[in-house]
Amino acid sequence: MQGNEKILFLAEGQMGDLILLTPALHALKKKFPDCRITVLLMHRRYYSAQTEPGPEIFHTRFETTSQVLLNNPDVDEILELNRNALKKLKGFKRLAAELKCIRQIRKMKFDSAVCTFPQSRLIIWSFLAGIKKE
């Protein structure tokens, strides 16, 4: 690692997972203070009917467990994805939604990705988004 890289953390959006992720983010930022850390939270909980986002990546509104990372000096950007909305889609609709997410990630030009929970689909997303280091 160079130190000025853009790093994407693909993280579970549950409270305990975020609390356990915090020391890793701090250690990485301490070792590489010039790196830019983005956390993409994959929520599997249900949103209220009024705020139910679709199956796309969006900047956090801090309405959920993302509040754990609010004002965290080690995190530069927090994104969210409603996994339930994505899972509800079937066939080509789901494929199209996933490709849209991959294009969003690709546009951000990350150098590295860290997947903090076992889901091979996200490793494939990282590869298709052009992220070389995982």
N, CA, C and O atoms as CSV, one atom per row, in Angstrom:
chain,resi,resn,atom,element,x,y,z
A,1,MET,N,N,0.827,-1.186,0.000
A,1,MET,CA,C,0.000,0.000,0.000
A,1,MET,C,C,0.867,1.243,0.000
A,1,MET,O,O,1.913,1.283,0.648
A,2,GLN,N,N,0.432,2.241,-0.720
A,2,GLN,CA,C,1.178,3.488,-0.855
A,2,GLN,C,C,0.912,4.452,0.295
A,2,GLN,O,O,1.822,5.152,0.739
A,3,GLY,N,N,-0.302,4.494,0.772
A,3,GLY,CA,C,-0.641,5.418,1.839
A,3,GLY,C,C,-1.658,6.459,1.418
A,3,GLY,O,O,-2.379,6.992,2.261
A,4,ASN,N,N,-1.732,6.763,0.117
A,4,ASN,CA,C,-2.701,7.746,-0.353
A,4,ASN,C,C,-3.803,7.083,-1.182
A,4,ASN,O,O,-4.410,7.716,-2.046
A,5,GLU,N,N,-4.046,5.839,-0.916
A,5,GLU,CA,C,-5.028,5.063,-1.679
A,5,GLU,C,C,-6.445,5.316,-1.210
A,5,GLU,O,O,-6.691,5.780,-0.097
A,6,LYS,N,N,-7.372,4.993,-2.108
A,6,LYS,CA,C,-8.800,5.027,-1.776
A,6,LYS,C,C,-9.214,3.591,-1.469
A,6,LYS,O,O,-9.102,2.705,-2.316
A,7,ILE,N,N,-9.689,3.378,-0.252
A,7,ILE,CA,C,-10.013,2.033,0.212
A,7,ILE,C,C,-11.510,1.936,0.479
A,7,ILE,O,O,-12.095,2.794,1.142
A,8,LEU,N,N,-12.115,0.885,-0.045
A,8,LEU,CA,C,-13.534,0.623,0.161
A,8,LEU,C,C,-13.687,-0.538,1.129
A,8,LEU,O,O,-13.162,-1.627,0.895
A,9,PHE,N,N,-14.410,-0.299,2.217
A,9,PHE,CA,C,-14.769,-1.366,3.149
A,9,PHE,C,C,-16.205,-1.764,2.852
A,9,PHE,O,O,-17.109,-0.932,2.932
A,10,LEU,N,N,-16.420,-3.015,2.514
A,10,LEU,CA,C,-17.755,-3.571,2.305
A,10,LEU,C,C,-18.138,-4.212,3.624
A,10,LEU,O,O,-17.581,-5.242,4.004
A,11,ALA,N,N,-19.082,-3.610,4.319
A,11,ALA,CA,C,-19.356,-4.013,5.696
A,11,ALA,C,C,-20.825,-4.326,5.924
A,11,ALA,O,O,-21.714,-3.729,5.316
A,12,GLU,N,N,-21.052,-5.274,6.812
A,12,GLU,CA,C,-22.405,-5.580,7.278
A,12,GLU,C,C,-22.916,-4.367,8.050
A,12,GLU,O,O,-22.155,-3.739,8.787
A,13,GLY,N,N,-24.162,-4.040,7.893
A,13,GLY,CA,C,-24.707,-2.849,8.520
A,13,GLY,C,C,-25.277,-3.055,9.909
A,13,GLY,O,O,-26.004,-2.195,10.408
A,14,GLN,N,N,-24.964,-4.171,10.545
A,14,GLN,CA,C,-25.486,-4.437,11.889
A,14,GLN,C,C,-24.624,-3.734,12.944
A,14,GLN,O,O,-23.426,-3.532,12.744
A,15,MET,N,N,-25.231,-3.376,14.042
A,15,MET,CA,C,-24.585,-2.603,15.101
A,15,MET,C,C,-23.282,-3.253,15.588
A,15,MET,O,O,-22.238,-2.602,15.620
A,16,GLY,N,N,-23.345,-4.508,15.957
A,16,GLY,CA,C,-22.156,-5.192,16.476
A,16,GLY,C,C,-21.032,-5.261,15.467
A,16,GLY,O,O,-19.866,-5.094,15.825
A,17,ASP,N,N,-21.364,-5.505,14.211
A,17,ASP,CA,C,-20.344,-5.565,13.163
A,17,ASP,C,C,-19.644,-4.218,13.004
A,17,ASP,O,O,-18.430,-4.161,12.808
A,18,LEU,N,N,-20.404,-3.150,13.087
A,18,LEU,CA,C,-19.807,-1.816,12.950
A,18,LEU,C,C,-18.921,-1.464,14.133
A,18,LEU,O,O,-17.870,-0.844,13.970
A,19,ILE,N,N,-19.346,-1.859,15.308
A,19,ILE,CA,C,-18.526,-1.601,16.500
A,19,ILE,C,C,-17.203,-2.356,16.400
A,19,ILE,O,O,-16.152,-1.818,16.748
A,20,LEU,N,N,-17.253,-3.600,15.924
A,20,LEU,CA,C,-16.021,-4.385,15.766
A,20,LEU,C,C,-15.156,-3.881,14.616
A,20,LEU,O,O,-13.942,-4.082,14.631
A,21,LEU,N,N,-15.748,-3.237,13.630
A,21,LEU,CA,C,-15.007,-2.693,12.500
A,21,LEU,C,C,-14.213,-1.444,12.881
A,21,LEU,O,O,-13.176,-1.164,12.279
A,22,THR,N,N,-14.684,-0.703,13.859
A,22,THR,CA,C,-14.092,0.577,14.233
A,22,THR,C,C,-12.591,0.493,14.545
A,22,THR,O,O,-11.850,1.344,14.053
A,23,PRO,N,N,-12.095,-0.469,15.326
A,23,PRO,CA,C,-10.647,-0.529,15.586
A,23,PRO,C,C,-9.828,-0.803,14.316
A,23,PRO,O,O,-8.709,-0.305,14.189
A,24,ALA,N,N,-10.363,-1.574,13.393
A,24,ALA,CA,C,-9.647,-1.847,12.139
A,24,ALA,C,C,-9.515,-0.568,11.315
A,24,ALA,O,O,-8.461,-0.302,10.737
A,25,LEU,N,N,-10.580,0.215,11.263
A,25,LEU,CA,C,-10.536,1.484,10.542
A,25,LEU,C,C,-9.506,2.425,11.170
A,25,LEU,O,O,-8.756,3.103,10.467
A,26,HIS,N,N,-9.484,2.455,12.499
A,26,HIS,CA,C,-8.539,3.319,13.211
A,26,HIS,C,C,-7.092,2.882,12.952
A,26,HIS,O,O,-6.220,3.716,12.709
A,27,ALA,N,N,-6.850,1.584,13.006
A,27,ALA,CA,C,-5.488,1.079,12.786
A,27,ALA,C,C,-5.014,1.389,11.362
A,27,ALA,O,O,-3.861,1.771,11.160
A,28,LEU,N,N,-5.889,1.228,10.395
A,28,LEU,CA,C,-5.525,1.506,9.009
A,28,LEU,C,C,-5.220,2.992,8.815
A,28,LEU,O,O,-4.236,3.349,8.167
A,29,LYS,N,N,-6.052,3.840,9.367
A,29,LYS,CA,C,-5.847,5.285,9.235
A,29,LYS,C,C,-4.593,5.741,9.976
A,29,LYS,O,O,-3.915,6.678,9.554
A,30,LYS,N,N,-4.292,5.065,11.086
A,30,LYS,CA,C,-3.081,5.403,11.858
A,30,LYS,C,C,-1.822,5.052,11.055
A,30,LYS,O,O,-0.851,5.808,11.040
A,31,LYS,N,N,-1.858,3.899,10.394
A,31,LYS,CA,C,-0.699,3.459,9.605
A,31,LYS,C,C,-0.578,4.231,8.297
A,31,LYS,O,O,0.529,4.529,7.847
A,32,PHE,N,N,-1.716,4.555,7.686
A,32,PHE,CA,C,-1.738,5.278,6.414
A,32,PHE,C,C,-2.639,6.515,6.548
A,32,PHE,O,O,-3.775,6.497,6.074
A,33,PRO,N,N,-2.156,7.572,7.178
A,33,PRO,CA,C,-3.011,8.731,7.458
A,33,PRO,C,C,-3.546,9.441,6.210
A,33,PRO,O,O,-4.551,10.148,6.291
A,34,ASP,N,N,-2.896,9.264,5.070
A,34,ASP,CA,C,-3.341,9.937,3.851
A,34,ASP,C,C,-4.331,9.117,3.028
A,34,ASP,O,O,-4.819,9.586,1.999
A,35,CYS,N,N,-4.630,7.899,3.471
A,35,CYS,CA,C,-5.581,7.085,2.712
A,35,CYS,C,C,-6.989,7.635,2.900
A,35,CYS,O,O,-7.291,8.291,3.896
A,36,ARG,N,N,-7.836,7.354,1.925
A,36,ARG,CA,C,-9.245,7.787,1.991
A,36,ARG,C,C,-10.093,6.540,2.174
A,36,ARG,O,O,-10.101,5.654,1.319
A,37,ILE,N,N,-10.811,6.475,3.301
A,37,ILE,CA,C,-11.598,5.287,3.638
A,37,ILE,C,C,-13.084,5.569,3.410
A,37,ILE,O,O,-13.647,6.530,3.935
A,38,THR,N,N,-13.690,4.702,2.613
A,38,THR,CA,C,-15.132,4.734,2.374
A,38,THR,C,C,-15.702,3.425,2.889
A,38,THR,O,O,-15.167,2.356,2.596
A,39,VAL,N,N,-16.774,3.497,3.647
A,39,VAL,CA,C,-17.443,2.297,4.153
A,39,VAL,C,C,-18.790,2.182,3.445
A,39,VAL,O,O,-19.606,3.103,3.479
A,40,LEU,N,N,-19.004,1.041,2.808
A,40,LEU,CA,C,-20.297,0.742,2.178
A,40,LEU,C,C,-21.017,-0.255,3.073
A,40,LEU,O,O,-20.620,-1.416,3.175
A,41,LEU,N,N,-22.080,0.210,3.720
A,41,LEU,CA,C,-22.849,-0.623,4.644
A,41,LEU,C,C,-23.924,-1.372,3.873
A,41,LEU,O,O,-24.714,-0.774,3.142
A,42,MET,N,N,-23.944,-2.677,4.044
A,42,MET,CA,C,-24.935,-3.524,3.403
A,42,MET,C,C,-25.996,-3.866,4.443
A,42,MET,O,O,-25.831,-4.803,5.224
A,43,HIS,N,N,-27.074,-3.108,4.447
A,43,HIS,CA,C,-28.130,-3.327,5.435
A,43,HIS,C,C,-29.052,-4.450,4.999
A,43,HIS,O,O,-29.406,-4.561,3.825
A,44,ARG,N,N,-29.436,-5.277,5.953
A,44,ARG,CA,C,-30.407,-6.324,5.664
A,44,ARG,C,C,-31.684,-6.135,6.473
A,44,ARG,O,O,-32.600,-6.954,6.401
A,45,ARG,N,N,-31.738,-5.074,7.228
A,45,ARG,CA,C,-32.927,-4.807,8.019
A,45,ARG,C,C,-33.962,-4.108,7.157
A,45,ARG,O,O,-33.664,-3.664,6.048
A,46,TYR,N,N,-35.150,-4.016,7.661
A,46,TYR,CA,C,-36.221,-3.369,6.923
A,46,TYR,C,C,-36.267,-1.887,7.266
A,46,TYR,O,O,-36.177,-1.504,8.432
A,47,TYR,N,N,-36.405,-1.084,6.267
A,47,TYR,CA,C,-36.569,0.349,6.438
A,47,TYR,C,C,-38.052,0.627,6.637
A,47,TYR,O,O,-38.890,-0.216,6.317
A,48,SER,N,N,-38.375,1.784,7.154
A,48,SER,CA,C,-39.792,2.146,7.247
A,48,SER,C,C,-40.318,2.397,5.837
A,48,SER,O,O,-39.542,2.727,4.940
A,49,ALA,N,N,-41.604,2.248,5.634
A,49,ALA,CA,C,-42.197,2.370,4.306
A,49,ALA,C,C,-41.930,3.748,3.687
A,49,ALA,O,O,-41.818,3.864,2.466
A,50,GLN,N,N,-41.828,4.784,4.511
A,50,GLN,CA,C,-41.616,6.127,3.982
A,50,GLN,C,C,-40.186,6.342,3.494
A,50,GLN,O,O,-39.963,7.112,2.559
A,51,THR,N,N,-39.226,5.678,4.107
A,51,THR,CA,C,-37.827,5.933,3.754
A,51,THR,C,C,-37.175,4.752,3.045
A,51,THR,O,O,-35.952,4.727,2.910
A,52,GLU,N,N,-37.941,3.789,2.597
A,52,GLU,CA,C,-37.390,2.588,1.959
A,52,GLU,C,C,-36.626,2.948,0.688
A,52,GLU,O,O,-37.239,3.282,-0.326
A,53,PRO,N,N,-35.290,2.884,0.731
A,53,PRO,CA,C,-34.527,3.156,-0.479
A,53,PRO,C,C,-34.589,1.957,-1.420
A,53,PRO,O,O,-34.837,0.825,-1.004
A,54,GLY,N,N,-34.363,2.232,-2.668
A,54,GLY,CA,C,-34.330,1.158,-3.649
A,54,GLY,C,C,-33.015,0.405,-3.574
A,54,GLY,O,O,-32.220,0.626,-2.660
A,55,PRO,N,N,-32.781,-0.485,-4.532
A,55,PRO,CA,C,-31.566,-1.299,-4.511
A,55,PRO,C,C,-30.375,-0.594,-5.158
A,55,PRO,O,O,-29.744,-1.134,-6.067
A,56,GLU,N,N,-30.074,0.610,-4.685
A,56,GLU,CA,C,-28.914,1.313,-5.210
A,56,GLU,C,C,-28.089,1.855,-4.048
A,56,GLU,O,O,-28.563,1.942,-2.915
A,57,ILE,N,N,-26.865,2.213,-4.347
A,57,ILE,CA,C,-25.958,2.761,-3.343
A,57,ILE,C,C,-26.278,4.239,-3.155
A,57,ILE,O,O,-26.458,4.971,-4.128
A,58,PHE,N,N,-26.349,4.674,-1.896
A,58,PHE,CA,C,-26.637,6.076,-1.618
A,58,PHE,C,C,-25.807,6.545,-0.436
A,58,PHE,O,O,-25.369,5.736,0.382
A,59,HIS,N,N,-25.592,7.854,-0.346
A,59,HIS,CA,C,-24.885,8.429,0.807
A,59,HIS,C,C,-25.786,8.310,2.032
A,59,HIS,O,O,-26.994,8.534,1.967
A,60,THR,N,N,-25.174,7.958,3.125
A,60,THR,CA,C,-25.937,7.711,4.341
A,60,THR,C,C,-26.706,8.950,4.792
A,60,THR,O,O,-26.282,10.088,4.593
A,61,ARG,N,N,-27.836,8.681,5.396
A,61,ARG,CA,C,-28.650,9.745,6.007
A,61,ARG,C,C,-28.521,9.684,7.526
A,61,ARG,O,O,-29.150,10.467,8.238
A,62,PHE,N,N,-27.710,8.760,8.019
A,62,PHE,CA,C,-27.500,8.534,9.448
A,62,PHE,C,C,-28.813,8.279,10.173
A,62,PHE,O,O,-29.017,8.752,11.292
A,63,GLU,N,N,-29.704,7.526,9.527
A,63,GLU,CA,C,-30.971,7.144,10.154
A,63,GLU,C,C,-30.886,5.757,10.772
A,63,GLU,O,O,-31.825,5.319,11.435
A,64,THR,N,N,-29.814,5.086,10.572
A,64,THR,CA,C,-29.707,3.681,10.947
A,64,THR,C,C,-28.475,3.457,11.803
A,64,THR,O,O,-27.977,4.378,12.450
A,65,THR,N,N,-27.995,2.240,11.799
A,65,THR,CA,C,-26.797,1.909,12.568
A,65,THR,C,C,-25.567,2.649,12.057
A,65,THR,O,O,-24.521,2.619,12.705
A,66,SER,N,N,-25.672,3.305,10.919
A,66,SER,CA,C,-24.550,4.095,10.403
A,66,SER,C,C,-24.158,5.202,11.383
A,66,SER,O,O,-23.076,5.779,11.272
A,67,GLN,N,N,-25.038,5.496,12.341
A,67,GLN,CA,C,-24.726,6.505,13.356
A,67,GLN,C,C,-23.503,6.123,14.178
A,67,GLN,O,O,-22.857,6.984,14.774
A,68,VAL,N,N,-23.183,4.820,14.211
A,68,VAL,CA,C,-21.981,4.361,14.924
A,68,VAL,C,C,-20.740,5.029,14.324
A,68,VAL,O,O,-19.771,5.296,15.035
A,69,LEU,N,N,-20.774,5.299,13.013
A,69,LEU,CA,C,-19.623,5.884,12.334
A,69,LEU,C,C,-19.707,7.399,12.193
A,69,LEU,O,O,-18.792,8.026,11.659
A,70,LEU,N,N,-20.800,7.989,12.670
A,70,LEU,CA,C,-20.988,9.435,12.596
A,70,LEU,C,C,-19.867,10.138,13.361
A,70,LEU,O,O,-19.585,9.792,14.508
A,71,ASN,N,N,-19.244,11.099,12.743
A,71,ASN,CA,C,-18.140,11.874,13.328
A,71,ASN,C,C,-16.891,11.040,13.616
A,71,ASN,O,O,-16.040,11.458,14.400
A,72,ASN,N,N,-16.774,9.881,12.997
A,72,ASN,CA,C,-15.570,9.069,13.160
A,72,ASN,C,C,-14.472,9.677,12.286
A,72,ASN,O,O,-14.624,9.721,11.066
A,73,PRO,N,N,-13.376,10.146,12.876
A,73,PRO,CA,C,-12.327,10.805,12.091
A,73,PRO,C,C,-11.581,9.860,11.150
A,73,PRO,O,O,-10.845,10.314,10.274
A,74,ASP,N,N,-11.763,8.560,11.321
A,74,ASP,CA,C,-11.067,7.582,10.481
A,74,ASP,C,C,-11.839,7.239,9.210
A,74,ASP,O,O,-11.313,6.551,8.336
A,75,VAL,N,N,-13.066,7.707,9.100
A,75,VAL,CA,C,-13.915,7.396,7.951
A,75,VAL,C,C,-14.172,8.671,7.163
A,75,VAL,O,O,-14.612,9.678,7.718
A,76,ASP,N,N,-13.894,8.620,5.868
A,76,ASP,CA,C,-14.078,9.797,5.025
A,76,ASP,C,C,-15.448,9.855,4.364
A,76,ASP,O,O,-15.958,10.938,4.079
A,77,GLU,N,N,-16.042,8.695,4.122
A,77,GLU,CA,C,-17.340,8.664,3.447
A,77,GLU,C,C,-18.086,7.395,3.860
A,77,GLU,O,O,-17.482,6.335,4.030
A,78,ILE,N,N,-19.405,7.518,4.020
A,78,ILE,CA,C,-20.236,6.369,4.378
A,78,ILE,C,C,-21.353,6.250,3.352
A,78,ILE,O,O,-22.113,7.190,3.116
A,79,LEU,N,N,-21.430,5.078,2.754
A,79,LEU,CA,C,-22.464,4.772,1.773
A,79,LEU,C,C,-23.314,3.633,2.318
A,79,LEU,O,O,-22.876,2.891,3.198
A,80,GLU,N,N,-24.522,3.496,1.799
A,80,GLU,CA,C,-25.395,2.407,2.229
A,80,GLU,C,C,-26.021,1.730,1.026
A,80,GLU,O,O,-26.152,2.319,-0.047
A,81,LEU,N,N,-26.404,0.482,1.230
A,81,LEU,CA,C,-27.139,-0.289,0.238
A,81,LEU,C,C,-28.184,-1.118,0.975
A,81,LEU,O,O,-27.862,-1.827,1.928
A,82,ASN,N,N,-29.413,-1.030,0.540
A,82,ASN,CA,C,-30.497,-1.803,1.122
A,82,ASN,C,C,-30.471,-3.198,0.485
A,82,ASN,O,O,-30.996,-3.397,-0.611
A,83,ARG,N,N,-29.856,-4.156,1.180
A,83,ARG,CA,C,-29.748,-5.518,0.644
A,83,ARG,C,C,-31.108,-6.179,0.467
A,83,ARG,O,O,-31.286,-6.977,-0.454
A,84,ASN,N,N,-32.061,-5.868,1.320
A,84,ASN,CA,C,-33.388,-6.475,1.183
A,84,ASN,C,C,-34.046,-6.062,-0.125
A,84,ASN,O,O,-34.663,-6.887,-0.799
A,85,ALA,N,N,-33.916,-4.788,-0.489
A,85,ALA,CA,C,-34.491,-4.324,-1.757
A,85,ALA,C,C,-33.831,-5.036,-2.925
A,85,ALA,O,O,-34.492,-5.370,-3.908
A,86,LEU,N,N,-32.539,-5.268,-2.819
A,86,LEU,CA,C,-31.820,-5.975,-3.881
A,86,LEU,C,C,-32.255,-7.436,-3.951
A,86,LEU,O,O,-32.452,-7.977,-5.039
A,87,LYS,N,N,-32.403,-8.074,-2.792
A,87,LYS,CA,C,-32.790,-9.488,-2.754
A,87,LYS,C,C,-34.208,-9.731,-3.258
A,87,LYS,O,O,-34.520,-10.818,-3.745
A,88,LYS,N,N,-35.063,-8.720,-3.142
A,88,LYS,CA,C,-36.444,-8.871,-3.612
A,88,LYS,C,C,-36.526,-8.954,-5.131
A,88,LYS,O,O,-37.482,-9.501,-5.680
A,89,LEU,N,N,-35.528,-8.415,-5.798
A,89,LEU,CA,C,-35.522,-8.443,-7.260
A,89,LEU,C,C,-35.114,-9.824,-7.757
A,89,LEU,O,O,-34.300,-10.504,-7.132
A,90,LYS,N,N,-35.672,-10.222,-8.861
A,90,LYS,CA,C,-35.370,-11.538,-9.439
A,90,LYS,C,C,-34.934,-11.377,-10.883
A,90,LYS,O,O,-35.316,-10.419,-11.554
A,91,GLY,N,N,-34.138,-12.315,-11.352
A,91,GLY,CA,C,-33.755,-12.395,-12.753
A,91,GLY,C,C,-33.005,-11.176,-13.256
A,91,GLY,O,O,-32.082,-10.682,-12.607
A,92,PHE,N,N,-33.421,-10.695,-14.433
A,92,PHE,CA,C,-32.731,-9.586,-15.073
A,92,PHE,C,C,-32.846,-8.285,-14.285
A,92,PHE,O,O,-31.957,-7.438,-14.371
A,93,LYS,N,N,-33.908,-8.111,-13.529
A,93,LYS,CA,C,-34.045,-6.896,-12.720
A,93,LYS,C,C,-32.953,-6.847,-11.653
A,93,LYS,O,O,-32.363,-5.797,-11.400
A,94,ARG,N,N,-32.699,-7.981,-11.042
A,94,ARG,CA,C,-31.636,-8.013,-10.027
A,94,ARG,C,C,-30.277,-7.815,-10.678
A,94,ARG,O,O,-29.441,-7.072,-10.163
A,95,LEU,N,N,-30.056,-8.469,-11.794
A,95,LEU,CA,C,-28.786,-8.312,-12.502
A,95,LEU,C,C,-28.560,-6.848,-12.875
A,95,LEU,O,O,-27.457,-6.327,-12.707
A,96,ALA,N,N,-29.594,-6.188,-13.379
A,96,ALA,CA,C,-29.483,-4.773,-13.751
A,96,ALA,C,C,-29.174,-3.905,-12.533
A,96,ALA,O,O,-28.358,-2.987,-12.617
A,97,ALA,N,N,-29.817,-4.189,-11.408
A,97,ALA,CA,C,-29.568,-3.419,-10.184
A,97,ALA,C,C,-28.138,-3.630,-9.691
A,97,ALA,O,O,-27.477,-2.681,-9.269
A,98,GLU,N,N,-27.666,-4.863,-9.746
A,98,GLU,CA,C,-26.294,-5.144,-9.310
A,98,GLU,C,C,-25.284,-4.466,-10.230
A,98,GLU,O,O,-24.282,-3.929,-9.759
A,99,LEU,N,N,-25.536,-4.487,-11.524
A,99,LEU,CA,C,-24.636,-3.815,-12.466
A,99,LEU,C,C,-24.604,-2.311,-12.226
A,99,LEU,O,O,-23.562,-1.673,-12.382
A,100,LYS,N,N,-25.745,-1.748,-11.847
A,100,LYS,CA,C,-25.795,-0.325,-11.513
A,100,LYS,C,C,-24.914,-0.028,-10.296
A,100,LYS,O,O,-24.190,0.967,-10.278
A,101,CYS,N,N,-24.979,-0.893,-9.283
A,101,CYS,CA,C,-24.134,-0.730,-8.090
A,101,CYS,C,C,-22.662,-0.839,-8.455
A,101,CYS,O,O,-21.835,-0.063,-7.975
A,102,ILE,N,N,-22.341,-1.802,-9.300
A,102,ILE,CA,C,-20.948,-1.997,-9.727
A,102,ILE,C,C,-20.451,-0.756,-10.471
A,102,ILE,O,O,-19.320,-0.320,-10.259
A,103,ARG,N,N,-21.287,-0.189,-11.337
A,103,ARG,CA,C,-20.894,1.028,-12.063
A,103,ARG,C,C,-20.681,2.194,-11.093
A,103,ARG,O,O,-19.761,2.992,-11.274
A,104,GLN,N,N,-21.523,2.294,-10.071
A,104,GLN,CA,C,-21.351,3.356,-9.075
A,104,GLN,C,C,-20.003,3.204,-8.369
A,104,GLN,O,O,-19.284,4.184,-8.171
A,105,ILE,N,N,-19.670,1.975,-7.993
A,105,ILE,CA,C,-18.390,1.722,-7.314
A,105,ILE,C,C,-17.226,2.016,-8.266
A,105,ILE,O,O,-16.231,2.617,-7.862
A,106,ARG,N,N,-17.349,1.597,-9.518
A,106,ARG,CA,C,-16.289,1.819,-10.513
A,106,ARG,C,C,-16.003,3.312,-10.685
A,106,ARG,O,O,-14.842,3.705,-10.799
A,107,LYS,N,N,-17.043,4.145,-10.705
A,107,LYS,CA,C,-16.871,5.590,-10.877
A,107,LYS,C,C,-16.064,6.215,-9.745
A,107,LYS,O,O,-15.425,7.249,-9.936
A,108,MET,N,N,-16.090,5.598,-8.573
A,108,MET,CA,C,-15.386,6.145,-7.416
A,108,MET,C,C,-13.897,5.809,-7.432
A,108,MET,O,O,-13.132,6.369,-6.648
A,109,LYS,N,N,-13.478,4.905,-8.311
A,109,LYS,CA,C,-12.068,4.579,-8.546
A,109,LYS,C,C,-11.296,4.216,-7.275
A,109,LYS,O,O,-10.333,4.886,-6.901
A,110,PHE,N,N,-11.735,3.157,-6.632
A,110,PHE,CA,C,-11.041,2.673,-5.443
A,110,PHE,C,C,-9.796,1.882,-5.832
A,110,PHE,O,O,-9.754,1.233,-6.878
A,111,ASP,N,N,-8.785,1.951,-4.967
A,111,ASP,CA,C,-7.550,1.195,-5.187
A,111,ASP,C,C,-7.607,-0.173,-4.532
A,111,ASP,O,O,-7.031,-1.137,-5.036
A,112,SER,N,N,-8.307,-0.255,-3.400
A,112,SER,CA,C,-8.379,-1.498,-2.637
A,112,SER,C,C,-9.782,-1.679,-2.077
A,112,SER,O,O,-10.521,-0.716,-1.871
A,113,ALA,N,N,-10.131,-2.945,-1.836
A,113,ALA,CA,C,-11.412,-3.262,-1.210
A,113,ALA,C,C,-11.173,-4.265,-0.092
A,113,ALA,O,O,-10.341,-5.165,-0.213
A,114,VAL,N,N,-11.909,-4.098,0.991
A,114,VAL,CA,C,-11.861,-5.023,2.114
A,114,VAL,C,C,-13.296,-5.455,2.387
A,114,VAL,O,O,-14.149,-4.635,2.728
A,115,CYS,N,N,-13.551,-6.743,2.234
A,115,CYS,CA,C,-14.883,-7.277,2.512
A,115,CYS,C,C,-14.848,-7.877,3.913
A,115,CYS,O,O,-14.108,-8.828,4.169
A,116,THR,N,N,-15.647,-7.321,4.816
A,116,THR,CA,C,-15.571,-7.734,6.217
A,116,THR,C,C,-16.555,-8.834,6.583
A,116,THR,O,O,-16.648,-9.215,7.750
A,117,PHE,N,N,-17.289,-9.349,5.607
A,117,PHE,CA,C,-18.158,-10.489,5.886
A,117,PHE,C,C,-18.154,-11.411,4.683
A,117,PHE,O,O,-17.970,-10.962,3.551
A,118,PRO,N,N,-18.356,-12.702,4.924
A,118,PRO,CA,C,-18.176,-13.684,3.850
A,118,PRO,C,C,-19.322,-13.681,2.839
A,118,PRO,O,O,-20.365,-14.300,3.056
A,119,GLN,N,N,-19.110,-12.986,1.753
A,119,GLN,CA,C,-20.076,-13.021,0.665
A,119,GLN,C,C,-19.297,-12.869,-0.637
A,119,GLN,O,O,-18.854,-11.773,-0.981
A,120,SER,N,N,-19.133,-13.966,-1.351
A,120,SER,CA,C,-18.312,-13.970,-2.559
A,120,SER,C,C,-18.852,-13.023,-3.624
A,120,SER,O,O,-18.086,-12.531,-4.453
A,121,ARG,N,N,-20.140,-12.762,-3.617
A,121,ARG,CA,C,-20.744,-11.856,-4.598
A,121,ARG,C,C,-20.073,-10.470,-4.537
A,121,ARG,O,O,-19.877,-9.827,-5.568
A,122,LEU,N,N,-19.729,-10.023,-3.341
A,122,LEU,CA,C,-19.132,-8.701,-3.190
A,122,LEU,C,C,-17.687,-8.675,-3.682
A,122,LEU,O,O,-17.205,-7.640,-4.142
A,123,ILE,N,N,-17.014,-9.786,-3.589
A,123,ILE,CA,C,-15.662,-9.881,-4.143
A,123,ILE,C,C,-15.741,-9.783,-5.664
A,123,ILE,O,O,-14.892,-9.150,-6.291
A,124,ILE,N,N,-16.743,-10.395,-6.248
A,124,ILE,CA,C,-16.956,-10.298,-7.697
A,124,ILE,C,C,-17.294,-8.857,-8.068
A,124,ILE,O,O,-16.792,-8.337,-9.065
A,125,TRP,N,N,-18.151,-8.205,-7.263
A,125,TRP,CA,C,-18.469,-6.794,-7.507
A,125,TRP,C,C,-17.180,-5.968,-7.532
A,125,TRP,O,O,-16.992,-5.141,-8.424
A,126,SER,N,N,-16.299,-6.189,-6.562
A,126,SER,CA,C,-15.049,-5.432,-6.482
A,126,SER,C,C,-14.202,-5.639,-7.733
A,126,SER,O,O,-13.655,-4.688,-8.292
A,127,PHE,N,N,-14.106,-6.879,-8.156
A,127,PHE,CA,C,-13.324,-7.191,-9.363
A,127,PHE,C,C,-13.923,-6.491,-10.583
A,127,PHE,O,O,-13.200,-5.855,-11.350
A,128,LEU,N,N,-15.235,-6.606,-10.765
A,128,LEU,CA,C,-15.903,-5.992,-11.920
A,128,LEU,C,C,-15.850,-4.464,-11.855
A,128,LEU,O,O,-15.935,-3.802,-12.890
A,129,ALA,N,N,-15.711,-3.899,-10.656
A,129,ALA,CA,C,-15.601,-2.455,-10.494
A,129,ALA,C,C,-14.185,-1.970,-10.748
A,129,ALA,O,O,-13.917,-0.771,-10.672
A,130,GLY,N,N,-13.280,-2.884,-11.048
A,130,GLY,CA,C,-11.906,-2.492,-11.380
A,130,GLY,C,C,-10.991,-2.328,-10.195
A,130,GLY,O,O,-9.914,-1.745,-10.327
A,131,ILE,N,N,-11.386,-2.822,-9.045
A,131,ILE,CA,C,-10.534,-2.721,-7.854
A,131,ILE,C,C,-9.530,-3.871,-7.910
A,131,ILE,O,O,-9.907,-5.043,-7.944
A,132,LYS,N,N,-8.264,-3.518,-7.920
A,132,LYS,CA,C,-7.203,-4.510,-8.137
A,132,LYS,C,C,-6.812,-5.297,-6.887
A,132,LYS,O,O,-6.445,-6.469,-6.973
A,133,LYS,N,N,-6.893,-4.642,-5.721
A,133,LYS,CA,C,-6.455,-5.294,-4.486
A,133,LYS,C,C,-7.656,-5.586,-3.597
A,133,LYS,O,O,-8.483,-4.710,-3.348
A,134,GLU,N,N,-7.743,-6.812,-3.128
A,134,GLU,CA,C,-8.834,-7.194,-2.235
A,134,GLU,C,C,-8.287,-7.879,-1.021
A,134,GLU,O,O,-9.049,-8.281,-0.142
